[in-house]
Amino acid sequence: MKSEKKAGEQEASLAHSGLDKEIEFLVANLEGIDKYRLPQRAYHIARTAIRELILSPGQTILERELAEILQMSRTPVREALVRLETEGMVRLIPRRGFIVEPIEKEDLNEIYEIAEKMDGLAVEKATRKIGNIEFEQLDLLIVEQEKALEEKDLKKWAVLDDEFHSMLIKFAGSKRMSAVVDIHSDQLYRARLFSINHRPIPNMSIVEHKAIISCMKAKDGAAARMVMQSHRNRARMEIIAAIEKLNQTGKKPVS
């Protein structure tokens, strides 16, 4: 059971830690955020801040502070945080506020088990549907990933990696599958970003991405599914090992 002490390790105010400026910058660069109603706006901003590790694992979020930063009342902010709690992104600690959930081995194992199955099924379904235009998009993403690693831009690589997997889910053409994956996609991205500087350079991921596309081009959906599931499993082992090491040493990830 997660202790309140562990969850509340980072209790500095958002303003004191400089996070208010980071959140303001995030808001200024979120396209189309003004079209949402206030609760939805607060939700998308907080969710993105957690996803991008602006609000890091264990960070305390006070409704009052976040409302001040977002220049809105506490009611829509609380609605947003309650919604994020149902999604497993934050947790309410009585008399303390909301805490960004830590990244735990047990949670990641469960999420990756789902991702392996869903991504494997998605790539098999997509193999039967996509053509040259979609393959060109996937190939371009691979090129961009290789360039990101050449430039030692691991954050950009992580963004492109997330886009690669999201694109395959989209090409599968299943709304229900997309809905299931979307629930866990932020947690996977957050774990990947959290650990990226503490695990091997992800050259193997690019090799595996190429192998997946090759299987798809050969119209071998079963092989594509097998490679995808192996790819997700290997990544899980690397990420969990890195996160366990970080948690044991008490170090914060270097961005």
CYANA upper distance limits for C-alpha pairs under 8 A (distance plus 0.5 A):
  2 LYS  CA      6 LYS  CA      7.48
  2 LYS  CA      7 ALA  CA      7.57
  3 SER  CA      7 ALA  CA      6.81
  4 GLU  CA      8 GLY  CA      6.44
  4 GLU  CA     93 ILE  CA      7.81
  5 LYS  CA      9 GLU  CA      6.63
  6 LYS  CA     58 GLY  CA      7.80
  7 ALA  CA     58 GLY  CA      5.38
  7 ALA  CA     59 GLN  CA      8.26
  7 ALA  CA     99 ILE  CA      6.91
  7 ALA  CA    100 VAL  CA      8.15
  7 ALA  CA    101 GLU  CA      7.48
  7 ALA  CA    102 PRO  CA      7.23
  8 GLY  CA     58 GLY  CA      6.08
  8 GLY  CA     59 GLN  CA      7.19
  8 GLY  CA     60 THR  CA      6.78
  8 GLY  CA     99 ILE  CA      6.99
  9 GLU  CA     58 GLY  CA      6.47
  9 GLU  CA     59 GLN  CA      7.72
 10 GLN  CA     58 GLY  CA      6.27
 10 GLN  CA     59 GLN  CA      5.39
 10 GLN  CA     60 THR  CA      6.71
 11 GLU  CA     59 GLN  CA      6.92
 11 GLU  CA     60 THR  CA      5.79
 12 ALA  CA     16 HIS  CA      6.92
 12 ALA  CA     17 SER  CA      6.71
 12 ALA  CA     60 THR  CA      7.96
 13 SER  CA     17 SER  CA      6.66
 13 SER  CA     60 THR  CA      8.17
 13 SER  CA     65 GLU  CA      8.25
 14 LEU  CA     18 GLY  CA      6.74
 14 LEU  CA     19 LEU  CA      5.45
 14 LEU  CA     20 ASP  CA      5.99
 14 LEU  CA     61 ILE  CA      8.07
 14 LEU  CA     65 GLU  CA      7.41
 14 LEU  CA     66 LEU  CA      8.33
 15 ALA  CA     19 LEU  CA      6.41
 15 ALA  CA     20 ASP  CA      5.50
 15 ALA  CA     21 LYS  CA      8.21
 15 ALA  CA     65 GLU  CA      8.32
 18 GLY  CA     22 GLU  CA      7.43
 19 LEU  CA     23 ILE  CA      6.55
 19 LEU  CA     54 ILE  CA      7.56
 19 LEU  CA     55 LEU  CA      8.20
 20 ASP  CA     24 GLU  CA      6.63
 20 ASP  CA     69 ILE  CA      6.71
 21 LYS  CA     25 PHE  CA      6.62
 22 GLU  CA     26 LEU  CA      6.65
 22 GLU  CA     54 ILE  CA      7.49
 23 ILE  CA     27 VAL  CA      6.68
 23 ILE  CA     45 ILE  CA      8.47
 23 ILE  CA     49 ALA  CA      7.43
 23 ILE  CA     54 ILE  CA      7.84
 23 ILE  CA     69 ILE  CA      8.18
 24 GLU  CA     28 ALA  CA      6.76
 24 GLU  CA     69 ILE  CA      7.52
 24 GLU  CA     70 LEU  CA      8.05
 25 PHE  CA     29 ASN  CA      6.93
 26 LEU  CA     30 LEU  CA      6.75
 26 LEU  CA     45 ILE  CA      8.17
 26 LEU  CA     49 ALA  CA      8.03
 27 VAL  CA     33 ILE  CA      8.12
 27 VAL  CA     45 ILE  CA      7.15
 32 GLY  CA     36 TYR  CA      8.37
 33 ILE  CA     41 ARG  CA      6.66
 33 ILE  CA     44 HIS  CA      8.41
 34 ASP  CA     41 ARG  CA      7.73
 36 TYR  CA     40 GLN  CA      6.20
 36 TYR  CA     41 ARG  CA      5.81
 37 ARG  CA     41 ARG  CA      6.45
 38 LEU  CA     42 ALA  CA      6.55
 38 LEU  CA     72 MET  CA      8.11
 38 LEU  CA     76 PRO  CA      6.35
 39 PRO  CA     43 TYR  CA      6.59
 39 PRO  CA     75 THR  CA      8.46
 39 PRO  CA     76 PRO  CA      4.71
 39 PRO  CA     77 VAL  CA      6.80
 39 PRO  CA     79 GLU  CA      6.60
 39 PRO  CA     80 ALA  CA      6.14
 40 GLN  CA     44 HIS  CA      6.64
 40 GLN  CA     76 PRO  CA      8.43
 40 GLN  CA     80 ALA  CA      7.36
 41 ARG  CA     45 ILE  CA      6.70
 42 ALA  CA     46 ALA  CA      6.54
 42 ALA  CA     70 LEU  CA      8.00
 42 ALA  CA     76 PRO  CA      7.18
 42 ALA  CA     77 VAL  CA      6.12
 42 ALA  CA     80 ALA  CA      6.26
 43 TYR  CA     47 ARG  CA      6.39
 43 TYR  CA     77 VAL  CA      7.86
 43 TYR  CA     79 GLU  CA      8.38
 43 TYR  CA     80 ALA  CA      4.84
 43 TYR  CA     81 LEU  CA      7.37
 43 TYR  CA     83 ARG  CA      8.05
 43 TYR  CA     84 LEU  CA      7.86
 44 HIS  CA     48 THR  CA      6.50
 45 ILE  CA     49 ALA  CA      6.61
 46 ALA  CA     50 ILE  CA      6.71
 46 ALA  CA     80 ALA  CA      8.17
 46 ALA  CA     81 LEU  CA      8.24
 47 ARG  CA     51 ARG  CA      6.58
 47 ARG  CA     84 LEU  CA      7.72
 47 ARG  CA     89 MET  CA      8.38
 48 THR  CA     52 GLU  CA      6.48
 49 ALA  CA     53 LEU  CA      6.62
 49 ALA  CA     54 ILE  CA      5.45
 49 ALA  CA     55 LEU  CA      5.99
 50 ILE  CA     54 ILE  CA      6.48
 50 ILE  CA     55 LEU  CA      5.27
 50 ILE  CA     56 SER  CA      6.79
 50 ILE  CA     57 PRO  CA      8.48
 50 ILE  CA     89 MET  CA      8.19
 50 ILE  CA    100 VAL  CA      7.87
 50 ILE  CA    190 ARG  CA      8.17
 51 ARG  CA     55 LEU  CA      8.45
 51 ARG  CA    186 ASP  CA      6.17
 51 ARG  CA    187 GLN  CA      7.70
 51 ARG  CA    189 TYR  CA      7.37
 51 ARG  CA    190 ARG  CA      5.68
 52 GLU  CA    190 ARG  CA      7.09
 52 GLU  CA    193 LEU  CA      8.14
 53 LEU  CA     57 PRO  CA      7.99
 53 LEU  CA    190 ARG  CA      7.33
 53 LEU  CA    193 LEU  CA      8.34
 53 LEU  CA    194 PHE  CA      7.90
 55 LEU  CA     59 GLN  CA      6.52
 55 LEU  CA    100 VAL  CA      7.63
 56 SER  CA    100 VAL  CA      7.23
 57 PRO  CA     99 ILE  CA      8.46
 57 PRO  CA    100 VAL  CA      5.69
 57 PRO  CA    101 GLU  CA      6.07
 57 PRO  CA    102 PRO  CA      4.92
 57 PRO  CA    103 ILE  CA      7.04
 58 GLY  CA     99 ILE  CA      6.31
 58 GLY  CA    100 VAL  CA      5.56
 58 GLY  CA    101 GLU  CA      6.45
 58 GLY  CA    102 PRO  CA      5.94
 59 GLN  CA     99 ILE  CA      6.15
 59 GLN  CA    100 VAL  CA      5.81
 60 THR  CA     96 ARG  CA      8.38
 60 THR  CA     97 GLY  CA      7.08
 60 THR  CA     98 PHE  CA      6.31
 60 THR  CA     99 ILE  CA      5.09
 60 THR  CA    100 VAL  CA      7.02
 61 ILE  CA     65 GLU  CA      8.07
 61 ILE  CA     66 LEU  CA      7.59
 61 ILE  CA     97 GLY  CA      6.47
 61 ILE  CA     98 PHE  CA      5.53
 61 ILE  CA     99 ILE  CA      6.45
 61 ILE  CA    100 VAL  CA      7.93
 62 LEU  CA     66 LEU  CA      6.77
 62 LEU  CA     96 ARG  CA      8.25
 62 LEU  CA     97 GLY  CA      5.69
 62 LEU  CA     98 PHE  CA      6.91
 63 GLU  CA     67 ALA  CA      6.42
 63 GLU  CA     74 ARG  CA      6.45
 63 GLU  CA     77 VAL  CA      6.77
 63 GLU  CA     78 ARG  CA      6.80
 63 GLU  CA     97 GLY  CA      7.68
 63 GLU  CA     98 PHE  CA      8.46
 64 ARG  CA     68 GLU  CA      6.74
 64 ARG  CA     74 ARG  CA      6.63
 65 GLU  CA     69 ILE  CA      6.83
 66 LEU  CA     70 LEU  CA      6.61
 66 LEU  CA     77 VAL  CA      7.71
 67 ALA  CA     71 GLN  CA      6.24
 67 ALA  CA     72 MET  CA      5.70
 67 ALA  CA     73 SER  CA      6.18
 67 ALA  CA     74 ARG  CA      5.89
 67 ALA  CA     77 VAL  CA      6.62
 68 GLU  CA     72 MET  CA      7.02
 68 GLU  CA     73 SER  CA      8.21
 72 MET  CA     76 PRO  CA      8.04
 72 MET  CA     77 VAL  CA      8.25
 73 SER  CA     77 VAL  CA      7.60
 74 ARG  CA     78 ARG  CA      6.50
 75 THR  CA     79 GLU  CA      6.80
 76 PRO  CA     80 ALA  CA      6.67
 77 VAL  CA     81 LEU  CA      6.76
 78 ARG  CA     82 VAL  CA      6.56
 79 GLU  CA     83 ARG  CA      6.72
 80 ALA  CA     84 LEU  CA      6.78
 81 LEU  CA     85 GLU  CA      6.62
 81 LEU  CA     90 VAL  CA      7.68
 81 LEU  CA     98 PHE  CA      8.02
 82 VAL  CA     86 THR  CA      7.03
 83 ARG  CA     87 GLU  CA      7.15
 84 LEU  CA     88 GLY  CA      6.89
 84 LEU  CA     89 MET  CA      5.86
 84 LEU  CA     90 VAL  CA      6.42
 85 GLU  CA     89 MET  CA      6.15
 85 GLU  CA     90 VAL  CA      5.24
 85 GLU  CA     91 ARG  CA      5.95
 85 GLU  CA     92 LEU  CA      7.94
 87 GLU  CA    183 ILE  CA      7.57
 88 GLY  CA    101 GLU  CA      7.69
 89 MET  CA    100 VAL  CA      6.67
 89 MET  CA    101 GLU  CA      6.12
 89 MET  CA    187 GLN  CA      8.30
 90 VAL  CA     98 PHE  CA      6.72
 90 VAL  CA     99 ILE  CA      5.87
 90 VAL  CA    100 VAL  CA      4.87
 90 VAL  CA    101 GLU  CA      5.46
 91 ARG  CA     98 PHE  CA      5.90
 91 ARG  CA     99 ILE  CA      5.72
 91 ARG  CA    100 VAL  CA      7.01
 91 ARG  CA    101 GLU  CA      6.83
 92 LEU  CA     96 ARG  CA      8.37
 92 LEU  CA     97 GLY  CA      6.39
 92 LEU  CA     98 PHE  CA      4.90
 92 LEU  CA     99 ILE  CA      6.81
 93 ILE  CA     97 GLY  CA      6.01
 93 ILE  CA     98 PHE  CA      6.38
 93 ILE  CA     99 ILE  CA      7.42
103 ILE  CA    107 ASP  CA      7.87
103 ILE  CA    108 LEU  CA      7.82
103 ILE  CA    191 ALA  CA      7.29
103 ILE  CA    243 ILE  CA      8.21
104 GLU  CA    108 LEU  CA      6.72
104 GLU  CA    243 ILE  CA      8.48
105 LYS  CA    109 ASN  CA      6.62
105 LYS  CA    240 ILE  CA      6.56
105 LYS  CA    243 ILE  CA      8.20
105 LYS  CA    244 GLU  CA      7.74
106 GLU  CA    110 GLU  CA      6.99
107 ASP  CA    111 ILE  CA      6.71
108 LEU  CA    112 TYR  CA      6.39
108 LEU  CA    188 LEU  CA      8.22
108 LEU  CA    236 ARG  CA      8.34
108 LEU  CA    240 ILE  CA      7.94
109 ASN  CA    113 GLU  CA      6.64
109 ASN  CA    236 ARG  CA      7.93
110 GLU  CA    114 ILE  CA      7.04
111 ILE  CA    115 ALA  CA      6.70
111 ILE  CA    184 HIS  CA      7.09
111 ILE  CA    187 GLN  CA      8.48
111 ILE  CA    188 LEU  CA      8.05
112 TYR  CA    116 GLU  CA      6.41
112 TYR  CA    188 LEU  CA      8.20
112 TYR  CA    232 ARG  CA      7.70
112 TYR  CA    233 ASN  CA      7.95
112 TYR  CA    236 ARG  CA      7.08
113 GLU  CA    117 LYS  CA      6.97
114 ILE  CA    118 MET  CA      6.56
115 ALA  CA    119 ASP  CA      6.16
115 ALA  CA    181 VAL  CA      7.51
115 ALA  CA    184 HIS  CA      8.47
115 ALA  CA    232 ARG  CA      7.93
116 GLU  CA    120 GLY  CA      6.38
116 GLU  CA    228 MET  CA      7.82
116 GLU  CA    229 GLN  CA      5.43
116 GLU  CA    232 ARG  CA      6.15
116 GLU  CA    233 ASN  CA      7.46
117 LYS  CA    121 LEU  CA      6.66
117 LYS  CA    229 GLN  CA      7.45
118 MET  CA    122 ALA  CA      6.46
118 MET  CA    177 MET  CA      7.60
118 MET  CA    181 VAL  CA      7.60
119 ASP  CA    123 VAL  CA      6.58
119 ASP  CA    165 HIS  CA      7.99
119 ASP  CA    168 LEU  CA      8.27
119 ASP  CA    169 ILE  CA      7.41
119 ASP  CA    225 ARG  CA      8.17
119 ASP  CA    228 MET  CA      7.32
119 ASP  CA    229 GLN  CA      7.70
120 GLY  CA    124 GLU  CA      6.85
120 GLY  CA    224 ALA  CA      7.98
120 GLY  CA    225 ARG  CA      4.79
120 GLY  CA    226 MET  CA      7.33
120 GLY  CA    228 MET  CA      6.05
120 GLY  CA    229 GLN  CA      6.05
121 LEU  CA    125 LYS  CA      6.73
121 LEU  CA    225 ARG  CA      6.91
122 ALA  CA    126 ALA  CA      6.45
122 ALA  CA    168 LEU  CA      7.10
122 ALA  CA    169 ILE  CA      5.99
122 ALA  CA    171 PHE  CA      8.36
122 ALA  CA    172 ALA  CA      5.67
122 ALA  CA    177 MET  CA      8.34
122 ALA  CA    225 ARG  CA      8.48
123 VAL  CA    127 THR  CA      6.53
123 VAL  CA    168 LEU  CA      6.58
123 VAL  CA    169 ILE  CA      7.71
123 VAL  CA    172 ALA  CA      7.18
123 VAL  CA    216 MET  CA      8.35
123 VAL  CA    221 GLY  CA      7.49
123 VAL  CA    224 ALA  CA      6.93
123 VAL  CA    225 ARG  CA      6.41
123 VAL  CA    228 MET  CA      8.05
124 GLU  CA    128 ARG  CA      7.58
124 GLU  CA    172 ALA  CA      8.42
124 GLU  CA    216 MET  CA      8.45
124 GLU  CA    220 ASP  CA      8.50
124 GLU  CA    221 GLY  CA      4.80
124 GLU  CA    222 ALA  CA      6.68
124 GLU  CA    224 ALA  CA      6.80
124 GLU  CA    225 ARG  CA      5.95
125 LYS  CA    129 LYS  CA      7.45
125 LYS  CA    172 ALA  CA      5.72
125 LYS  CA    221 GLY  CA      7.71
126 ALA  CA    130 ILE  CA      6.47
126 ALA  CA    168 LEU  CA      7.27
126 ALA  CA    169 ILE  CA      8.27
126 ALA  CA    171 PHE  CA      5.76
126 ALA  CA    172 ALA  CA      4.64
126 ALA  CA    173 GLY  CA      7.91
127 THR  CA    172 ALA  CA      8.43
127 THR  CA    216 MET  CA      5.53
127 THR  CA    217 LYS  CA      8.01
127 THR  CA    219 LYS  CA      6.47
127 THR  CA    220 ASP  CA      7.78
127 THR  CA    221 GLY  CA      5.99
127 THR  CA    224 ALA  CA      8.47
128 ARG  CA    219 LYS  CA      7.42
128 ARG  CA    221 GLY  CA      7.76
129 LYS  CA    171 PHE  CA      7.91
129 LYS  CA    172 ALA  CA      7.81
130 ILE  CA    134 GLU  CA      6.45
130 ILE  CA    135 PHE  CA      7.87
130 ILE  CA    171 PHE  CA      7.25
131 GLY  CA    135 PHE  CA      6.79
132 ASN  CA    136 GLU  CA      6.58
133 ILE  CA    137 GLN  CA      7.03
134 GLU  CA    138 LEU  CA      6.88
134 GLU  CA    171 PHE  CA      8.43
135 PHE  CA    139 ASP  CA      6.51
135 PHE  CA    213 ILE  CA      8.17
135 PHE  CA    217 LYS  CA      8.42
136 GLU  CA    140 LEU  CA      6.56
137 GLN  CA    141 LEU  CA      6.86
138 LEU  CA    142 ILE  CA      6.96
138 LEU  CA    164 PHE  CA      7.42
138 LEU  CA    167 MET  CA      8.40
138 LEU  CA    213 ILE  CA      8.25
139 ASP  CA    143 VAL  CA      6.92
140 LEU  CA    144 GLU  CA      6.75
141 LEU  CA    145 GLN  CA      6.62
141 LEU  CA    160 LEU  CA      7.24
141 LEU  CA    164 PHE  CA      7.26
142 ILE  CA    146 GLU  CA      6.75
142 ILE  CA    206 ILE  CA      7.31
142 ILE  CA    209 HIS  CA      8.00
142 ILE  CA    210 LYS  CA      7.98
143 VAL  CA    147 LYS  CA      6.76
144 GLU  CA    148 ALA  CA      6.65
144 GLU  CA    160 LEU  CA      8.02
145 GLN  CA    149 LEU  CA      6.89
145 GLN  CA    156 LYS  CA      8.30
145 GLN  CA    157 TRP  CA      5.89
145 GLN  CA    160 LEU  CA      6.77
145 GLN  CA    161 ASP  CA      7.92
145 GLN  CA    206 ILE  CA      7.90
146 GLU  CA    150 GLU  CA      6.74
146 GLU  CA    206 ILE  CA      7.89
147 LYS  CA    151 GLU  CA      6.71
148 ALA  CA    152 LYS  CA      6.59
148 ALA  CA    153 ASP  CA      5.61
148 ALA  CA    154 LEU  CA      7.27
148 ALA  CA    156 LYS  CA      6.64
148 ALA  CA    157 TRP  CA      6.02
149 LEU  CA    153 ASP  CA      6.39
149 LEU  CA    154 LEU  CA      7.01
149 LEU  CA    157 TRP  CA      7.21
149 LEU  CA    203 ASN  CA      8.36
153 ASP  CA    157 TRP  CA      6.92
154 LEU  CA    158 ALA  CA      6.63
154 LEU  CA    196 ILE  CA      7.39
154 LEU  CA    197 ASN  CA      8.11
155 LYS  CA    159 VAL  CA      6.89
155 LYS  CA    193 LEU  CA      7.44
155 LYS  CA    196 ILE  CA      8.38
156 LYS  CA    160 LEU  CA      6.74
157 TRP  CA    161 ASP  CA      6.48
158 ALA  CA    162 ASP  CA      6.71
158 ALA  CA    189 TYR  CA      8.06
158 ALA  CA    192 ARG  CA      7.47
158 ALA  CA    193 LEU  CA      7.00
158 ALA  CA    196 ILE  CA      8.37
159 VAL  CA    163 GLU  CA      6.79
160 LEU  CA    164 PHE  CA      6.62
161 ASP  CA    165 HIS  CA      7.05
162 ASP  CA    166 SER  CA      6.63
162 ASP  CA    189 TYR  CA      7.16
163 GLU  CA    167 MET  CA      6.41
164 PHE  CA    168 LEU  CA      7.01
165 HIS  CA    169 ILE  CA      6.93
166 SER  CA    170 LYS  CA      6.73
167 MET  CA    171 PHE  CA      6.66
168 LEU  CA    172 ALA  CA      6.81
169 ILE  CA    173 GLY  CA      7.67
169 ILE  CA    174 SER  CA      8.22
169 ILE  CA    177 MET  CA      8.08
169 ILE  CA    178 SER  CA      6.82
170 LYS  CA    174 SER  CA      7.90
170 LYS  CA    178 SER  CA      7.62
174 SER  CA    178 SER  CA      6.70
175 LYS  CA    179 ALA  CA      6.67
176 ARG  CA    180 VAL  CA      6.91
177 MET  CA    181 VAL  CA      6.70
178 SER  CA    182 ASP  CA      6.44
179 ALA  CA    183 ILE  CA      7.10
180 VAL  CA    184 HIS  CA      7.84
181 VAL  CA    185 SER  CA      6.42
182 ASP  CA    186 ASP  CA      7.92
184 HIS  CA    188 LEU  CA      6.92
185 SER  CA    189 TYR  CA      6.67
186 ASP  CA    190 ARG  CA      6.42
187 GLN  CA    191 ALA  CA      6.66
188 LEU  CA    192 ARG  CA      6.64
189 TYR  CA    193 LEU  CA      6.58
190 ARG  CA    194 PHE  CA      6.40
191 ALA  CA    195 SER  CA      6.68
191 ALA  CA    239 ILE  CA      7.64
192 ARG  CA    196 ILE  CA      6.26
192 ARG  CA    239 ILE  CA      7.19
194 PHE  CA    243 ILE  CA      8.32
194 PHE  CA    253 PRO  CA      6.47
195 SER  CA    199 ARG  CA      7.03
195 SER  CA    239 ILE  CA      6.60
195 SER  CA    242 ALA  CA      6.41
195 SER  CA    243 ILE  CA      6.63
195 SER  CA    253 PRO  CA      7.25
196 ILE  CA    201 ILE  CA      8.49
196 ILE  CA    239 ILE  CA      8.40
197 ASN  CA    253 PRO  CA      7.74
197 ASN  CA    254 VAL  CA      7.21
197 ASN  CA    255 SER  CA      7.99
198 HIS  CA    242 ALA  CA      6.26
198 HIS  CA    253 PRO  CA      8.19
199 ARG  CA    238 GLU  CA      6.97
199 ARG  CA    239 ILE  CA      7.51
199 ARG  CA    242 ALA  CA      6.35
200 PRO  CA    238 GLU  CA      8.37
202 PRO  CA    206 ILE  CA      7.56
203 ASN  CA    207 VAL  CA      7.08
204 MET  CA    208 GLU  CA      6.67
205 SER  CA    209 HIS  CA      6.55
205 SER  CA    231 HIS  CA      7.64
205 SER  CA    235 ALA  CA      8.43
206 ILE  CA    210 LYS  CA      6.70
207 VAL  CA    211 ALA  CA      6.83
208 GLU  CA    212 ILE  CA      6.67
208 GLU  CA    227 VAL  CA      7.68
208 GLU  CA    228 MET  CA      8.21
208 GLU  CA    231 HIS  CA      6.87
209 HIS  CA    213 ILE  CA      6.85
210 LYS  CA    214 SER  CA      6.62
211 ALA  CA    215 CYS  CA      6.78
211 ALA  CA    224 ALA  CA      8.28
211 ALA  CA    227 VAL  CA      7.77
212 ILE  CA    216 MET  CA      6.82
212 ILE  CA    223 ALA  CA      8.46
212 ILE  CA    224 ALA  CA      5.54
212 ILE  CA    225 ARG  CA      8.38
212 ILE  CA    227 VAL  CA      6.58
212 ILE  CA    228 MET  CA      6.92
213 ILE  CA    217 LYS  CA      6.60
213 ILE  CA    224 ALA  CA      7.95
214 SER  CA    218 ALA  CA      6.74
215 CYS  CA    219 LYS  CA      6.85
215 CYS  CA    220 ASP  CA      5.82
215 CYS  CA    221 GLY  CA      7.34
215 CYS  CA    223 ALA  CA      6.61
215 CYS  CA    224 ALA  CA      5.58
216 MET  CA    220 ASP  CA      6.24
216 MET  CA    221 GLY  CA      6.58
216 MET  CA    224 ALA  CA      6.51
220 ASP  CA    224 ALA  CA      6.84
221 GLY  CA    225 ARG  CA      6.59
222 ALA  CA    226 MET  CA      6.80
223 ALA  CA    227 VAL  CA      6.70
224 ALA  CA    228 MET  CA      6.57
225 ARG  CA    229 GLN  CA      6.70
226 MET  CA    230 SER  CA      6.70
227 VAL  CA    231 HIS  CA      6.49
228 MET  CA    232 ARG  CA      6.70
229 GLN  CA    233 ASN  CA      6.62
230 SER  CA    234 ARG  CA      6.65
231 HIS  CA    235 ALA  CA      6.76
232 ARG  CA    236 ARG  CA      6.60
233 ASN  CA    237 MET  CA      6.92
234 ARG  CA    238 GLU  CA      6.96
235 ALA  CA    239 ILE  CA      6.57
236 ARG  CA    240 ILE  CA      6.48
237 MET  CA    241 ALA  CA      6.60
238 GLU  CA    242 ALA  CA      6.76
239 ILE  CA    243 ILE  CA      6.63
240 ILE  CA    244 GLU  CA      6.49
241 ALA  CA    245 LYS  CA      6.79
242 ALA  CA    246 LEU  CA      6.77
243 ILE  CA    247 ASN  CA      6.55
244 GLU  CA    248 GLN  CA      6.56
245 LYS  CA    249 THR  CA      6.73
246 LEU  CA    250 GLY  CA      6.33
246 LEU  CA    251 LYS  CA      5.89
246 LEU  CA    252 LYS  CA      7.43
246 LEU  CA    253 PRO  CA      7.94
247 ASN  CA    251 LYS  CA      7.34
